[in-house]
Amino acid sequence: MTERLLVVGGDAAGMSAAAQARRRREADDLEIVAFERGAHTSYAACGIPYFVGDLVPTAESLVARSPGEHRRRGIDVRTRHEVTAVDVDRRVVTVLDLDAGTEHQETYDRLVIATGAQPRRPPIPGIDAAGVFGVRDLATGIAVRAAVDAADDRRAVVVGAGYIGLEMAEALVRRGFEVTVVEAAPSPMGTLDPDMGDLVARAMRSLGIHLHLGEAVERIDVDDHGAASAVVTAGGAIPAGLVVLGLGVRPDGSLAAAAGLDVGDSGGIVVDDHQRTSAEGVYAAGDCVEVFHRISRRPVAIALGTHANKQGRVVGINVTGGDAVFPGVLGTAVSQICDLEVARTGLGEGEAAAAGFDAEAVSITSSTRAGYYPGAAEIRVKLVVERPTGRLLGGQIVGREGAAKRIDVVAAALWNEMTVDDVMSMDLSYAPPFSPVWDPVQVAARAAVSRLGRE
């Protein structure tokens, strides 16, 4: 008899799971139905700032596989359909057709929840005014792009200085806006240690972005037409014709929680290493779940497309009788802020201390290429290591072109629980156009070895 797999959410994790399941089981053996409340599937949310900034010309450029393409591959994709409830005892979901306004129920043998993350939207007065945008999905990205294209008032305020906030700030500068970034923390990019975040702040100011650090938003002023006109902090009112919220995201585990599934302190759905939830036959993947951090050994919520796609693949294998494991994360992330490349992996200083490690941090300044070679630029590398073992706990990199992808060396070392002695001795490539004779990561590892008294 044909089994039935239902997927809730049509982006990275959900459609990766559906596609992997279809590769393993034929349509006459497994029916796959995917529900997506938006109009798009399998799109690159991380590319939205570049679409807004006109580096990517069309929204369609960000779509890896359309609903029609999925359907041609044997997956029944139903866009503009929102799953509003799950009954795990009866193995039934309630589905709202957003266009028709009607509800119906669907049965399942296996269910995948991939509801993603919700942008943080605090209850600030005026936050629901016209001209205030949260970047949640491709549809909201299209709305921001349209507002940018049509704007007469070329003043924008970005609230929040995380990855999305700063990438949106850069996009707006590229589009000719006067941009102000408001951040409650004392330095931008809270995933970086403050000393590394200060380098990002300096680069932003050099590009003409106004930074209001250590200032929380008190309200958004609204004009007589119901549109945002200014963002107000303790420091005063900042005029704005456009406001973008970049306050980060939280896992959208509300559907699972209402169904009685276990949800962690972060709001993320609790899953095991096979992506199984606490309910029989129900799996979850992507930004809506908690994941195991390989260094802190604790559950965390980290919204990254790399994790979502890999977890989706694991789910697709396991719902079709396989035995795949998702081994955890390091939180490796990379971004370009103005002409600065920023990367991090593992634990920062504060995170290492909170996880109970006796940690030492070292920072060095080096060059992306041999110093005499044209185009050589400064790179700052910071490593966090355990005392006295020298085990690597985390790394951060800030620099110009050719800097950020070096974080992958640090991530590979972390994944394999290497010490800074090991990293210092690794056989990395060298040629003047690509690196000094000692790669900057190894310069930092050597400094850590010295700091620990191991040479």
Salt bridges, closest charged atoms under 4 A:
GLU3 OE1 - ARG25 NH2 3.06
ASP29 OD2 - ARG25 NE 2.27
GLU31 OE1 - ARG4 NE 2.95
ASP54 OD1 - ARG145 NH2 2.96
ASP76 OD2 - ARG78 NH2 2.93
GLU82 OE2 - ARG37 NH1 3.57
ASP87 OD2 - ARG90 NH1 3.56
ASP97 OD2 - HIS81 NE2 3.48
ASP99 OD1 - ARG80 NE 3.13
GLU106 OE1 - ARG4 NH2 2.87
GLU106 OE2 - ARG78 NH1 2.67
GLU106 OE2 - HIS104 NE2 2.96
ASP128 OD1 - ARG121 NE 3.47
ASP137 OD2 - ARG136 NE 3.61
ASP149 OD1 - ARG145 NE 3.29
ASP149 OD1 - ARG175 NH2 2.62
ASP153 OD1 - ARG155 NE 2.96
GLU170 OE2 - ARG174 NH2 3.72
GLU178 OE2 - HIS210 NE2 3.35
ASP193 OD2 - LYS382 NZ 2.96
ASP195 OD1 - LYS382 NZ 2.91
GLU215 OE1 - HIS212 ND1 3.35
ASP221 OD1 - ARG219 NE 2.77
ASP252 OD2 - ARG37 NH2 3.59
ASP272 OD2 - ARG276 NE 2.73
ASP273 OD1 - HIS274 ND1 2.77
ASP323 OD1 - HIS274 NE2 2.48
ASP339 OD1 - ARG400 NH1 2.53
GLU349 OE2 - LYS382 NZ 2.53
GLU351 OE1 - ARG344 NH2 2.94
ASP358 OD1 - ARG387 NH2 2.65
GLU360 OE1 - ARG387 NH1 2.15
GLU360 OE2 - ARG451 NH1 2.63
ASP408 OD2 - LYS405 NZ 2.70
ASP421 OD1 - ARG454 NE 2.95
ASP439 OD1 - ARG406 NE 2.92
